[in-house]
Amino acid sequence: MIFIDDIIKIQLPSLWPGIVVDTAYSFKVTRDAEIDLDDEYKGNLAQKLRRR
């Protein structure tokens, strides 16, 4: 078994020819499945974001 991020790390030199890749890191992005945007953002979300 091999992870896809390991495959990508191995192939990095072919993605950027002529550039020496010294290190590569993996990170994981997750989301909270419990979030309910309707309760948290009442009204026009675009206007609220502009005010910040």
CHARMM-style PDB file with segment names, atoms N, HN, CA, C and O in Angstrom:
ATOM      1  N   MET     1       0.841  -1.160   0.000  1.00  0.00      PROA
ATOM      2  CA  MET     1       0.000   0.000   0.000  1.00  0.00      PROA
ATOM      3  C   MET     1       0.898   1.238   0.000  1.00  0.00      PROA
ATOM      4  O   MET     1       1.903   1.282   0.709  1.00  0.00      PROA
ATOM      5  N   ILE     2       0.533   2.231  -0.791  1.00  0.00      PROA
ATOM      6  HN  ILE     2      -0.284   2.195  -1.368  1.00  0.00      PROA
ATOM      7  CA  ILE     2       1.277   3.482  -0.835  1.00  0.00      PROA
ATOM      8  C   ILE     2       0.274   4.635  -0.830  1.00  0.00      PROA
ATOM      9  O   ILE     2      -0.763   4.578  -1.489  1.00  0.00      PROA
ATOM     10  N   PHE     3       0.599   5.662  -0.087  1.00  0.00      PROA
ATOM     11  HN  PHE     3       1.442   5.709   0.449  1.00  0.00      PROA
ATOM     12  CA  PHE     3      -0.285   6.813   0.007  1.00  0.00      PROA
ATOM     13  C   PHE     3      -0.071   7.744  -1.189  1.00  0.00      PROA
ATOM     14  O   PHE     3       1.031   7.840  -1.730  1.00  0.00      PROA
ATOM     15  N   ILE     4      -1.136   8.420  -1.584  1.00  0.00      PROA
ATOM     16  HN  ILE     4      -2.031   8.343  -1.145  1.00  0.00      PROA
ATOM     17  CA  ILE     4      -1.050   9.294  -2.748  1.00  0.00      PROA
ATOM     18  C   ILE     4      -0.091  10.456  -2.503  1.00  0.00      PROA
ATOM     19  O   ILE     4       0.559  10.923  -3.438  1.00  0.00      PROA
ATOM     20  N   ASP     5       0.008  10.929  -1.260  1.00  0.00      PROA
ATOM     21  HN  ASP     5      -0.520  10.550  -0.500  1.00  0.00      PROA
ATOM     22  CA  ASP     5       0.942  12.023  -1.009  1.00  0.00      PROA
ATOM     23  C   ASP     5       2.386  11.564  -1.178  1.00  0.00      PROA
ATOM     24  O   ASP     5       3.248  12.369  -1.530  1.00  0.00      PROA
ATOM     25  N   ASP     6       2.666  10.281  -0.933  1.00  0.00      PROA
ATOM     26  HN  ASP     6       1.966   9.626  -0.647  1.00  0.00      PROA
ATOM     27  CA  ASP     6       4.009   9.751  -1.184  1.00  0.00      PROA
ATOM     28  C   ASP     6       4.303   9.714  -2.690  1.00  0.00      PROA
ATOM     29  O   ASP     6       5.423  10.000  -3.114  1.00  0.00      PROA
ATOM     30  N   ILE     7       3.311   9.369  -3.478  1.00  0.00      PROA
ATOM     31  HN  ILE     7       2.402   9.137  -3.133  1.00  0.00      PROA
ATOM     32  CA  ILE     7       3.479   9.354  -4.937  1.00  0.00      PROA
ATOM     33  C   ILE     7       3.756  10.765  -5.437  1.00  0.00      PROA
ATOM     34  O   ILE     7       4.631  10.973  -6.277  1.00  0.00      PROA
ATOM     35  N   ILE     8       3.006  11.732  -4.919  1.00  0.00      PROA
ATOM     36  HN  ILE     8       2.294  11.563  -4.237  1.00  0.00      PROA
ATOM     37  CA  ILE     8       3.205  13.122  -5.331  1.00  0.00      PROA
ATOM     38  C   ILE     8       4.597  13.595  -4.935  1.00  0.00      PROA
ATOM     39  O   ILE     8       5.270  14.255  -5.727  1.00  0.00      PROA
ATOM     40  N   LYS     9       5.040  13.267  -3.723  1.00  0.00      PROA
ATOM     41  HN  LYS     9       4.494  12.731  -3.080  1.00  0.00      PROA
ATOM     42  CA  LYS     9       6.387  13.671  -3.276  1.00  0.00      PROA
ATOM     43  C   LYS     9       7.470  13.097  -4.188  1.00  0.00      PROA
ATOM     44  O   LYS     9       8.441  13.778  -4.519  1.00  0.00      PROA
ATOM     45  N   ILE    10       7.296  11.847  -4.587  1.00  0.00      PROA
ATOM     46  HN  ILE    10       6.508  11.294  -4.318  1.00  0.00      PROA
ATOM     47  CA  ILE    10       8.278  11.209  -5.462  1.00  0.00      PROA
ATOM     48  C   ILE    10       8.321  11.891  -6.829  1.00  0.00      PROA
ATOM     49  O   ILE    10       9.385  12.000  -7.437  1.00  0.00      PROA
ATOM     50  N   GLN    11       7.165  12.348  -7.310  1.00  0.00      PROA
ATOM     51  HN  GLN    11       6.300  12.259  -6.816  1.00  0.00      PROA
ATOM     52  CA  GLN    11       7.057  12.943  -8.645  1.00  0.00      PROA
ATOM     53  C   GLN    11       7.264  14.456  -8.670  1.00  0.00      PROA
ATOM     54  O   GLN    11       7.153  15.057  -9.739  1.00  0.00      PROA
ATOM     55  N   LEU    12       7.558  15.091  -7.544  1.00  0.00      PROA
ATOM     56  HN  LEU    12       7.648  14.603  -6.676  1.00  0.00      PROA
ATOM     57  CA  LEU    12       7.741  16.544  -7.517  1.00  0.00      PROA
ATOM     58  C   LEU    12       8.786  17.055  -8.507  1.00  0.00      PROA
ATOM     59  O   LEU    12       8.543  18.070  -9.160  1.00  0.00      PROA
ATOM     60  N   PRO    13       9.937  16.398  -8.646  1.00  0.00      PROA
ATOM     61  CA  PRO    13      10.912  16.888  -9.642  1.00  0.00      PROA
ATOM     62  C   PRO    13      10.375  16.884 -11.070  1.00  0.00      PROA
ATOM     63  O   PRO    13      10.775  17.723 -11.877  1.00  0.00      PROA
ATOM     64  N   SER    14       9.482  15.962 -11.394  1.00  0.00      PROA
ATOM     65  HN  SER    14       9.157  15.280 -10.738  1.00  0.00      PROA
ATOM     66  CA  SER    14       8.931  15.959 -12.751  1.00  0.00      PROA
ATOM     67  C   SER    14       7.849  17.034 -12.913  1.00  0.00      PROA
ATOM     68  O   SER    14       7.556  17.447 -14.034  1.00  0.00      PROA
ATOM     69  N   LEU    15       7.258  17.486 -11.811  1.00  0.00      PROA
ATOM     70  HN  LEU    15       7.496  17.150 -10.899  1.00  0.00      PROA
ATOM     71  CA  LEU    15       6.275  18.567 -11.884  1.00  0.00      PROA
ATOM     72  C   LEU    15       6.959  19.912 -12.111  1.00  0.00      PROA
ATOM     73  O   LEU    15       6.425  20.773 -12.810  1.00  0.00      PROA
ATOM     74  N   TRP    16       8.151  20.093 -11.513  1.00  0.00      PROA
ATOM     75  HN  TRP    16       8.584  19.393 -10.945  1.00  0.00      PROA
ATOM     76  CA  TRP    16       8.920  21.327 -11.661  1.00  0.00      PROA
ATOM     77  C   TRP    16      10.331  20.994 -12.139  1.00  0.00      PROA
ATOM     78  O   TRP    16      11.265  20.969 -11.338  1.00  0.00      PROA
ATOM     79  N   PRO    17      10.493  20.739 -13.439  1.00  0.00      PROA
ATOM     80  CA  PRO    17      11.826  20.391 -13.949  1.00  0.00      PROA
ATOM     81  C   PRO    17      12.798  21.563 -13.778  1.00  0.00      PROA
ATOM     82  O   PRO    17      12.438  22.721 -13.988  1.00  0.00      PROA
ATOM     83  N   GLY    18      14.005  21.246 -13.402  1.00  0.00      PROA
ATOM     84  HN  GLY    18      14.298  20.306 -13.230  1.00  0.00      PROA
ATOM     85  CA  GLY    18      15.036  22.264 -13.223  1.00  0.00      PROA
ATOM     86  C   GLY    18      15.070  22.861 -11.830  1.00  0.00      PROA
ATOM     87  O   GLY    18      15.964  23.650 -11.523  1.00  0.00      PROA
ATOM     88  N   ILE    19      14.125  22.506 -10.983  1.00  0.00      PROA
ATOM     89  HN  ILE    19      13.399  21.865 -11.232  1.00  0.00      PROA
ATOM     90  CA  ILE    19      14.097  23.013  -9.609  1.00  0.00      PROA
ATOM     91  C   ILE    19      14.423  21.863  -8.670  1.00  0.00      PROA
ATOM     92  O   ILE    19      13.849  20.779  -8.778  1.00  0.00      PROA
ATOM     93  N   VAL    20      15.344  22.102  -7.754  1.00  0.00      PROA
ATOM     94  HN  VAL    20      15.810  22.982  -7.666  1.00  0.00      PROA
ATOM     95  CA  VAL    20      15.720  21.078  -6.777  1.00  0.00      PROA
ATOM     96  C   VAL    20      14.727  21.135  -5.620  1.00  0.00      PROA
ATOM     97  O   VAL    20      14.603  22.161  -4.952  1.00  0.00      PROA
ATOM     98  N   VAL    21      14.027  20.037  -5.389  1.00  0.00      PROA
ATOM     99  HN  VAL    21      14.128  19.203  -5.931  1.00  0.00      PROA
ATOM    100  CA  VAL    21      13.071  19.942  -4.286  1.00  0.00      PROA
ATOM    101  C   VAL    21      13.792  19.295  -3.119  1.00  0.00      PROA
ATOM    102  O   VAL    21      14.105  18.105  -3.152  1.00  0.00      PROA
ATOM    103  N   ASP    22      14.059  20.099  -2.066  1.00  0.00      PROA
ATOM    104  HN  ASP    22      13.805  21.066  -2.039  1.00  0.00      PROA
ATOM    105  CA  ASP    22      14.767  19.569  -0.896  1.00  0.00      PROA
ATOM    106  C   ASP    22      13.835  18.804   0.039  1.00  0.00      PROA
ATOM    107  O   ASP    22      14.144  17.694   0.470  1.00  0.00      PROA
ATOM    108  N   THR    23      12.695  19.410   0.343  1.00  0.00      PROA
ATOM    109  HN  THR    23      12.443  20.312  -0.008  1.00  0.00      PROA
ATOM    110  CA  THR    23      11.752  18.790   1.273  1.00  0.00      PROA
ATOM    111  C   THR    23      10.328  18.998   0.786  1.00  0.00      PROA
ATOM    112  O   THR    23      10.049  19.885  -0.021  1.00  0.00      PROA
ATOM    113  N   ALA    24       9.449  18.171   1.288  1.00  0.00      PROA
ATOM    114  HN  ALA    24       9.676  17.450   1.943  1.00  0.00      PROA
ATOM    115  CA  ALA    24       8.021  18.292   0.988  1.00  0.00      PROA
ATOM    116  C   ALA    24       7.262  17.835   2.230  1.00  0.00      PROA
ATOM    117  O   ALA    24       7.672  16.901   2.918  1.00  0.00      PROA
ATOM    118  N   TYR    25       6.165  18.502   2.498  1.00  0.00      PROA
ATOM    119  HN  TYR    25       5.832  19.261   1.938  1.00  0.00      PROA
ATOM    120  CA  TYR    25       5.362  18.189   3.670  1.00  0.00      PROA
ATOM    121  C   TYR    25       3.931  17.913   3.255  1.00  0.00      PROA
ATOM    122  O   TYR    25       3.438  18.467   2.272  1.00  0.00      PROA
ATOM    123  N   SER    26       3.278  17.064   4.003  1.00  0.00      PROA
ATOM    124  HN  SER    26       3.678  16.614   4.801  1.00  0.00      PROA
ATOM    125  CA  SER    26       1.866  16.778   3.790  1.00  0.00      PROA
ATOM    126  C   SER    26       1.063  17.465   4.875  1.00  0.00      PROA
ATOM    127  O   SER    26       1.528  17.618   6.004  1.00  0.00      PROA
ATOM    128  N   PHE    27      -0.141  17.877   4.528  1.00  0.00      PROA
ATOM    129  HN  PHE    27      -0.518  17.753   3.610  1.00  0.00      PROA
ATOM    130  CA  PHE    27      -1.044  18.414   5.542  1.00  0.00      PROA
ATOM    131  C   PHE    27      -2.451  17.934   5.229  1.00  0.00      PROA
ATOM    132  O   PHE    27      -2.779  17.593   4.093  1.00  0.00      PROA
ATOM    133  N   LYS    28      -3.250  17.917   6.245  1.00  0.00      PROA
ATOM    134  HN  LYS    28      -2.984  18.194   7.169  1.00  0.00      PROA
ATOM    135  CA  LYS    28      -4.604  17.402   6.115  1.00  0.00      PROA
ATOM    136  C   LYS    28      -5.592  18.532   6.378  1.00  0.00      PROA
ATOM    137  O   LYS    28      -5.462  19.274   7.353  1.00  0.00      PROA
ATOM    138  N   VAL    29      -6.562  18.650   5.511  1.00  0.00      PROA
ATOM    139  HN  VAL    29      -6.668  18.048   4.719  1.00  0.00      PROA
ATOM    140  CA  VAL    29      -7.615  19.646   5.670  1.00  0.00      PROA
ATOM    141  C   VAL    29      -8.901  18.898   6.011  1.00  0.00      PROA
ATOM    142  O   VAL    29      -9.323  17.999   5.284  1.00  0.00      PROA
ATOM    143  N   THR    30      -9.503  19.279   7.106  1.00  0.00      PROA
ATOM    144  HN  THR    30      -9.160  20.010   7.696  1.00  0.00      PROA
ATOM    145  CA  THR    30     -10.751  18.644   7.505  1.00  0.00      PROA
ATOM    146  C   THR    30     -11.814  19.713   7.689  1.00  0.00      PROA
ATOM    147  O   THR    30     -11.510  20.901   7.792  1.00  0.00      PROA
ATOM    148  N   ARG    31     -13.031  19.287   7.728  1.00  0.00      PROA
ATOM    149  HN  ARG    31     -13.279  18.321   7.644  1.00  0.00      PROA
ATOM    150  CA  ARG    31     -14.120  20.222   7.992  1.00  0.00      PROA
ATOM    151  C   ARG    31     -15.000  19.635   9.078  1.00  0.00      PROA
ATOM    152  O   ARG    31     -15.057  18.421   9.273  1.00  0.00      PROA
ATOM    153  N   ASP    32     -15.677  20.513   9.770  1.00  0.00      PROA
ATOM    154  HN  ASP    32     -15.631  21.500   9.611  1.00  0.00      PROA
ATOM    155  CA  ASP    32     -16.565  20.085  10.831  1.00  0.00      PROA
ATOM    156  C   ASP    32     -17.918  19.748  10.225  1.00  0.00      PROA
ATOM    157  O   ASP    32     -18.603  20.632   9.711  1.00  0.00      PROA
ATOM    158  N   ALA    33     -18.299  18.516  10.277  1.00  0.00      PROA
ATOM    159  HN  ALA    33     -17.743  17.798  10.695  1.00  0.00      PROA
ATOM    160  CA  ALA    33     -19.563  18.092   9.685  1.00  0.00      PROA
ATOM    161  C   ALA    33     -20.758  18.576  10.496  1.00  0.00      PROA
ATOM    162  O   ALA    33     -21.890  18.530  10.016  1.00  0.00      PROA
ATOM    163  N   GLU    34     -20.519  19.036  11.707  1.00  0.00      PROA
ATOM    164  HN  GLU    34     -19.598  19.073  12.096  1.00  0.00      PROA
ATOM    165  CA  GLU    34     -21.595  19.470  12.585  1.00  0.00      PROA
ATOM    166  C   GLU    34     -21.992  20.927  12.353  1.00  0.00      PROA
ATOM    167  O   GLU    34     -22.984  21.382  12.922  1.00  0.00      PROA
ATOM    168  N   ILE    35     -21.249  21.667  11.536  1.00  0.00      PROA
ATOM    169  HN  ILE    35     -20.443  21.297  11.073  1.00  0.00      PROA
ATOM    170  CA  ILE    35     -21.512  23.094  11.365  1.00  0.00      PROA
ATOM    171  C   ILE    35     -22.816  23.305  10.600  1.00  0.00      PROA
ATOM    172  O   ILE    35     -23.105  22.610   9.626  1.00  0.00      PROA
ATOM    173  N   ASP    36     -23.583  24.268  11.057  1.00  0.00      PROA
ATOM    174  HN  ASP    36     -23.348  24.833  11.848  1.00  0.00      PROA
ATOM    175  CA  ASP    36     -24.833  24.617  10.401  1.00  0.00      PROA
ATOM    176  C   ASP    36     -24.783  26.096  10.072  1.00  0.00      PROA
ATOM    177  O   ASP    36     -25.007  26.938  10.941  1.00  0.00      PROA
ATOM    178  N   LEU    37     -24.491  26.412   8.829  1.00  0.00      PROA
ATOM    179  HN  LEU    37     -24.309  25.728   8.123  1.00  0.00      PROA
ATOM    180  CA  LEU    37     -24.311  27.800   8.431  1.00  0.00      PROA
ATOM    181  C   LEU    37     -25.596  28.612   8.529  1.00  0.00      PROA
ATOM    182  O   LEU    37     -25.539  29.822   8.746  1.00  0.00      PROA
ATOM    183  N   ASP    38     -26.744  27.978   8.375  1.00  0.00      PROA
ATOM    184  HN  ASP    38     -26.791  26.994   8.199  1.00  0.00      PROA
ATOM    185  CA  ASP    38     -28.001  28.715   8.464  1.00  0.00      PROA
ATOM    186  C   ASP    38     -28.197  29.321   9.845  1.00  0.00      PROA
ATOM    187  O   ASP    38     -28.678  30.447   9.967  1.00  0.00      PROA
ATOM    188  N   ASP    39     -27.827  28.578  10.887  1.00  0.00      PROA
ATOM    189  HN  ASP    39     -27.436  27.663  10.787  1.00  0.00      PROA
ATOM    190  CA  ASP    39     -27.967  29.098  12.247  1.00  0.00      PROA
ATOM    191  C   ASP    39     -26.904  30.138  12.570  1.00  0.00      PROA
ATOM    192  O   ASP    39     -27.172  31.110  13.276  1.00  0.00      PROA
ATOM    193  N   GLU    40     -25.713  29.936  12.059  1.00  0.00      PROA
ATOM    194  HN  GLU    40     -25.495  29.146  11.485  1.00  0.00      PROA
ATOM    195  CA  GLU    40     -24.593  30.810  12.407  1.00  0.00      PROA
ATOM    196  C   GLU    40     -24.616  32.131  11.640  1.00  0.00      PROA
ATOM    197  O   GLU    40     -24.205  33.159  12.178  1.00  0.00      PROA
ATOM    198  N   TYR    41     -25.081  32.120  10.414  1.00  0.00      PROA
ATOM    199  HN  TYR    41     -25.416  31.284   9.977  1.00  0.00      PROA
ATOM    200  CA  TYR    41     -25.047  33.308   9.564  1.00  0.00      PROA
ATOM    201  C   TYR    41     -26.454  33.687   9.128  1.00  0.00      PROA
ATOM    202  O   TYR    41     -26.928  33.247   8.080  1.00  0.00      PROA
ATOM    203  N   LYS    42     -27.101  34.483   9.917  1.00  0.00      PROA
ATOM    204  HN  LYS    42     -26.716  34.840  10.768  1.00  0.00      PROA
ATOM    205  CA  LYS    42     -28.431  34.984   9.549  1.00  0.00      PROA
ATOM    206  C   LYS    42     -28.253  36.222   8.687  1.00  0.00      PROA
ATOM    207  O   LYS    42     -27.384  37.047   8.969  1.00  0.00      PROA
ATOM    208  N   GLY    43     -29.042  36.367   7.665  1.00  0.00      PROA
ATOM    209  HN  GLY    43     -29.748  35.698   7.436  1.00  0.00      PROA
ATOM    210  CA  GLY    43     -28.976  37.554   6.820  1.00  0.00      PROA
ATOM    211  C   GLY    43     -28.023  37.369   5.652  1.00  0.00      PROA
ATOM    212  O   GLY    43     -27.747  36.246   5.230  1.00  0.00      PROA
ATOM    213  N   ASN    44     -27.530  38.473   5.142  1.00  0.00      PROA
ATOM    214  HN  ASN    44     -27.754  39.385   5.485  1.00  0.00      PROA
ATOM    215  CA  ASN    44     -26.670  38.480   3.968  1.00  0.00      PROA
ATOM    216  C   ASN    44     -25.214  38.266   4.385  1.00  0.00      PROA
ATOM    217  O   ASN    44     -24.599  39.151   4.980  1.00  0.00      PROA
ATOM    218  N   LEU    45     -24.678  37.117   4.080  1.00  0.00      PROA
ATOM    219  HN  LEU    45     -25.178  36.397   3.598  1.00  0.00      PROA
ATOM    220  CA  LEU    45     -23.327  36.769   4.468  1.00  0.00      PROA
ATOM    221  C   LEU    45     -22.301  37.661   3.779  1.00  0.00      PROA
ATOM    222  O   LEU    45     -21.298  38.025   4.393  1.00  0.00      PROA
ATOM    223  N   ALA    46     -22.528  38.020   2.523  1.00  0.00      PROA
ATOM    224  HN  ALA    46     -23.342  37.725   2.024  1.00  0.00      PROA
ATOM    225  CA  ALA    46     -21.589  38.873   1.789  1.00  0.00      PROA
ATOM    226  C   ALA    46     -21.442  40.231   2.469  1.00  0.00      PROA
ATOM    227  O   ALA    46     -20.330  40.751   2.564  1.00  0.00      PROA
ATOM    228  N   GLN    47     -22.523  40.806   2.936  1.00  0.00      PROA
ATOM    229  HN  GLN    47     -23.427  40.384   2.859  1.00  0.00      PROA
ATOM    230  CA  GLN    47     -22.462  42.102   3.624  1.00  0.00      PROA
ATOM    231  C   GLN    47     -21.691  41.992   4.942  1.00  0.00      PROA
ATOM    232  O   GLN    47     -20.917  42.884   5.286  1.00  0.00      PROA
ATOM    233  N   LYS    48     -21.900  40.916   5.665  1.00  0.00      PROA
ATOM    234  HN  LYS    48     -22.530  40.191   5.386  1.00  0.00      PROA
ATOM    235  CA  LYS    48     -21.190  40.712   6.933  1.00  0.00      PROA
ATOM    236  C   LYS    48     -19.687  40.572   6.692  1.00  0.00      PROA
ATOM    237  O   LYS    48     -18.886  41.077   7.479  1.00  0.00      PROA
ATOM    238  N   LEU    49     -19.298  39.890   5.611  1.00  0.00      PROA
ATOM    239  HN  LEU    49     -19.949  39.480   4.972  1.00  0.00      PROA
ATOM    240  CA  LEU    49     -17.882  39.726   5.317  1.00  0.00      PROA
ATOM    241  C   LEU    49     -17.245  41.045   4.892  1.00  0.00      PROA
ATOM    242  O   LEU    49     -16.084  41.300   5.214  1.00  0.00      PROA
ATOM    243  N   ARG    50     -17.985  41.883   4.176  1.00  0.00      PROA
ATOM    244  HN  ARG    50     -18.928  41.675   3.914  1.00  0.00      PROA
ATOM    245  CA  ARG    50     -17.453  43.186   3.756  1.00  0.00      PROA
ATOM    246  C   ARG    50     -17.205  44.095   4.947  1.00  0.00      PROA
ATOM    247  O   ARG    50     -16.257  44.880   4.938  1.00  0.00      PROA
ATOM    248  N   ARG    51     -18.044  44.000   5.974  1.00  0.00      PROA
ATOM    249  HN  ARG    51     -18.814  43.361   5.982  1.00  0.00      PROA
ATOM    250  CA  ARG    51     -17.903  44.851   7.155  1.00  0.00      PROA
ATOM    251  C   ARG    51     -16.663  44.523   7.953  1.00  0.00      PROA
ATOM    252  O   ARG    51     -16.156  45.387   8.669  1.00  0.00      PROA
ATOM    253  N   ARG    52     -16.156  43.307   7.858  1.00  0.00      PROA
ATOM    254  HN  ARG    52     -16.568  42.605   7.277  1.00  0.00      PROA
ATOM    255  CA  ARG    52     -14.979  42.904   8.639  1.00  0.00      PROA
ATOM    256  C   ARG    52     -13.780  43.382   7.979  1.00  0.00      PROA
ATOM    257  OT1 ARG    52     -12.673  43.153   8.467  1.00  0.00      PROA
TER     258      ARG     52
END
